[in-house]
Amino acid sequence: MTEWTRERAIEIANAAGHVPLDLSLGVPAEPPPTWCRARESRTAAAYPASRGTLALRIAATGYLLRQYGITISTDAVAASTGSKEFISTAPLFLRDVLAPTTRDTVLIPALGYPAYEVGARLAGLRAYRIPTDMNFRLRLDRLPDAVAARALCLWVNSPANPSGIVEALGPVVGWARERGVLVLSDEAYADMTWCDAPRTVLEHGDTGVLAVHSMSKRSNAPGLRVGFYAGDPAIVADLVTRRRAAGFMASADAQAEASMLLDDDAHAQALRLVNERRLRDLLSALAAHDLPCAAPEGGLFAWLATPNGDGVDFARYAAERAGLIVAAGQQYGPAGRRHVRIAANQDVDAIVPRLGLLESDYWERTTSSD
């Protein structure tokens, strides 16, 4: 696999004399909310609550009730220092909580967030990519029985990053419970479900499942570094103990801000409307420049099949020719090598002039190289 990174793309754009326009990250151009800024703590010195403050856990349960109709105890909720941290470390702690000697495998989507594989490797476990259909939907029925028997946990991401597909979570939960496999549901983009009402794995009960949520996407607050996980109370309790011992705890002020954001739906709805408009405009602009792309069922990204079937080549060319920074699809797994992921994080007026630079000679170059 050819190594390709966002940093390399930015270097190429700068070297070509462009001011990079970064469409590689799912972070809208607007600054995060400021009305919720907590004052610096003036209380006696103390470590923040690794489990999460009661205020944060109450706010999380309130959000789950309003958004998904799910009633869950505050004892079944705990804080993380962002969802990426939790994703990358969960298998390490779960290995001790759940694993008999034969359970050494983390099931991850064939196409998905790199942190799923990173977490398996950090834990000394093997990552196995779940087969998918041609639209990148999970096909657990194609998973070898010998692999399923060794599975410790299974990651599902809906809406999926980068493809934007929305999975049916009920069948995933049913398959996993039959085999004693913990379901870890990454729901960072759940608020950006376009094809239906937002869904959570917790709709199917909390036994053997954990849902992971992020302030970064719902509230455009990636710098806050606070998220939460919720689900099976026994597993949450075990994870809290182990994570506390390892020093994982969000700051008290960050938790206070996150509590206020979770209690407020107005800012999240306003951001959702902006994201929906930008995504729609991006898809229209791509189609107008001979880069048609199917509308995602959810999420913030256009998942574009590149004209010559080489995502790295397209990402390199976009950076050099137009200063456009897009993510090569192979960063999300070998199945994505023909695609690029383009984030709808800017108004389309900033993007269209860059697309115009691409169309001036990319097609001739692509055709001549075939």
N, C-alpha and C positions, 0 to 999 in steps of 0.2 A: 504494500500500500504506500503510495506516494505521500510523504509527510506534507501536510498543508495546515497552516494556522491562520487565525485572524491577524496576528502580529505580522506575519509574512506578507499578507495582502496589503496591510497598511504601509509597510516598507516599500512595496512595489509602487503603490499609488503616490507616495511622497517622492520617490525617485523619478517618477514620470512627470512631476510638477503639479500634481493635483492636490487639492484640499480634500482628504478622504471624506466620503459620505458613508457612514457606517450603518449598513442594513443587515449586519450579521448578528446582532443581539436583540432579544425580545424586551427592550427597554424603551418605552416611548420618550420622545424628545423633551417633553415637559419635565420641569423639576418635580420632585415628590411633594406631597401635601406638607404644609408648614403650620397649619392651624393647630395641629395636635402636638406640637413640640412640648415635651415634658421639661420642666425646670430641673436643673441639676439637683441631685438629691442632697438634702441638708440633714438627713437623719444620721444617726450613729453609724459608724463604719460597719458594714456587714456584707457578706457574699450575697449576690442575688439568688433567687429561688431557681434551682436547676429544673425542678418540675414545672416551673412557671408560677407566677404570682396567682393568687386566687382571682384577682381582677381580670387577668389575661385569660384564665381558663373559663371564667364565667362569660367573658366576651366571645370566646371561641364557641362555646355551647350555644350562645344566643345567635351567632352567625349561622351555625349549622341548622338551627331550628327555623330561622327566617328563610334561608336560602333553599334548604332541602327538606324541611319538615321532619328533621331527625331530632329526637330527644335523647340526650346522652349525658351521663353524669360527669361532673367536673373531675372525678377520680379516673375517668377514662380519657383524659386529655392531658397533654404535657407540651412544654415549650421546646423548641429547638433554636439553634443559632442560625436560622435560615434553613430552607428545605434542602439545599445542596449538601450542606454539612450532614444532615440526617441521612440522606440517600447514600452518601459516601461511607458512612460509619455504621449504618444499621446492620449489615451482615456480620461485622466484627463482633458486635454485642449479641446478636441473635444466635451466632454460632454456639455461644455458651448457654443461652437460654433454651434453645430448642433442639440442638443437634445431637441425635445419636451418631455413632461412628460412621454410619453409612450415608449420612446426609451432608454432602460436601459440595452441592451445586446451587448456584443462584440462577434462576431462570429470568432472562431479560428479553425485551422485544428485539426482534431481528434488526429493527430500525428504532433507535432511541437515544435518549440523553446519555452522553458518555459516562456520567457519574455512576450509572448502574454497573457498568463493567469495572470501573475503578474501585467501587465498594467491594465487589467480590474479590478482587485481587488483593486489596488491603487486608481482607480477612483471611487470606490464604485459601480461598475457595475458588472453584472454577465457575466461570460464567458460561452459560449455554443459551444461545439465541433461539428463541421460540420461532418456529416456522410461521410464515404469513402467506396470505393469498396475494394475488397480483396487485391488490389495492393496499397492501401492508397491514391488513387486519390479522390479529393473532389467530393461528390455527393450532390450538392445543391438541386436537385430534391427530395431528401429524407428528406429535412429539413422541419419540421412542419410549416404550414402557421402562426400559432400563434407565433412561435419563430421569423420567418422572419419579422413579423409586428413590433416586439420590437427591431429589430437590429439597432444599431447606426452605426457600421462599421464592416468590414469584413477583416480579415487578410488572404492573400494568399502568399505562399512562393514557388518560383520556380526559379531554382531547389530547391527541398524541403530538409530541414534539419529535420530529419536524413535520410529519405528514398531515396533521390536522384531522385525522380520522377519529371518530367517537366510537369507542368499543361498547358492546353489550356486557356490562359488568356482572350481571347475574350468572350467566354460564361460566364465567371465569371463577367466580366464588364457588359455584357448585363443583366444578372440576377439582379445585384445590382442596376443598373440604373432604371430598371422597378419598383423597390421597394424603391427607395430613400435611398439606403445604400451606404456609402462611402467605396470604395475599397482601402485598404492599402496593397501595394505590396512590400514585403520584397525581394529585389533583390541582397542580399549580395553575392550569389554564381552565379549570372547570367553569369559572365565571364567564369565560369567553366561549361558551358553547353556542353556536349559531343555528344548528339544525334542529334543536329541541331545547327543552328546559335543562338547566344544569343538573348533573347527576353526581352522586357520591357512592362509593362502595358500601358505605354504612347503611344504605337503604336495604341491604340484604342481611342485616344483623351484624353484630360486632364480633362474633366468635371467629377467631382465626383470621381477622383482617385488621389492617391499620390504614387509615387515610392520612396523607401528608399534604399540608397546605402551606402556602407561601404568601407573605405580605408583598413580595416583590412584584407579583403580577396583578393581584386584585387591587392593590393600592399604589402601584408604581413607587415602591419604597425599597429598592434593593439594598440601599446603604444601611437600612435599619438592622438587617441581619437577625430577623426574628421570623419564626414559623411555628407551626404546631403539628403534632400528630395525635390521632384519636382512634380509638377502637377497642380491641380486646383488653379489658381492664387488667387481667393478670399479666399480659405481655407488656402493657404500658408500665405497670408497677416495676417489673423486672428491669425494663430499659431505664427507667428513672434512676434506679439504684446504681446501675453500672455507669450510666452517663455522668451522674454526679461524681462518682469516684474518679472518672477520667477528666473532670474539670469542664464539662460542657455546660455553659450557662450564659444566657443572654443578659445583657446589662439591665439593671432595674429601670433606668430611664427608657431604654428601648422597649422593654415590656410594657411600660406605661403608655408609650406612644402607640404601640401595636394594639393595646386594649381599646384606645379611643378610635382607631381606624376600624377595628372589627365591629365596634358598636355603631358605626356610621355607614349607611348604605348609599347616601347621596353622592359622595365623591366617587365611589366604585361604579355607580351607574353612569355618571358623567364620563369616566374614563372608558367604560365599556362602549359608549356611543362613539367616542373619538376613535377607538380601536376598530370598531366595525366600519366606520366611514373610511378610515385609512386603508383597511384591507380591501374593501370594495374598490376604492380608487386605484390601488396598486394593481389589482387583477385586471382592471380595465386598461390601465396604462401598459402593462405587459402585453396584453392581447393586441393593442394598437401598434405595438412595435414587434409584431410577429413572434411573440413569446407567450403563446396561450398556456393557461394554467387552470386546472380545475379548482373551483372554490372549495376551501377546506370546510369541514363540518364544525370545526372549532379551532381556537388558537389564534396566533398573531402572525402566521407565516404563509407566504406563497411557497409551495413545494413544486419547483419548476424542473421538468424534464428538459435537459439542455439539448440544443440542436444537434450536437455531434456526439451525445452520449458520454461526455467526459466532464464531470462536475468540477474537477480541479482545474482543467484547462479553461473552462468558462469563468471560474472565479479569478484565475490569474489574469485573464484577458480583461475582465470587467474592471479590475483594479488598475491595470496598466493603461487601458484606453480611456476610461471614464472616471477613475477614482472611486468606483463603486465597490464597497466591501460587502461581499455576500459569503455565506458559509457553504463550503463544498459538502455535498451530501454524504460523502464517505466518512466524514467526521462522526456520523451517527450510526455507522455500521457499514459493512461491505455492500449491503443491499441498496445503499444510497449513492453509489458511485456515479450514477448517470444524472444525478440531480444536484440542484443547489437550493438552499433555503434562504429566502429573502424576507426580512422582517418588515412589517408595516408599521414602522416606528417614526415615520416622518410624513408630513403632508406631501401629497403627490407633486405639487409644484416644484419641490426640491429634487424630485426623482426624475421627472420626465426629461429635462435637459441632458442628464447623464445617459439615459436610455437612447436618446438621439445620437450620442457619440458612438454607442455600440453599433447601431444599425448601419453606420456609414461604411464599414468594411468587414464586419464579423462574418456575414453570410458568405461573402466571397472567400474569405480565409478558411471558413469551415468546409465549404464545398471543395476547395482546391486541396485540402488535406485528407479528404476521404479516399 
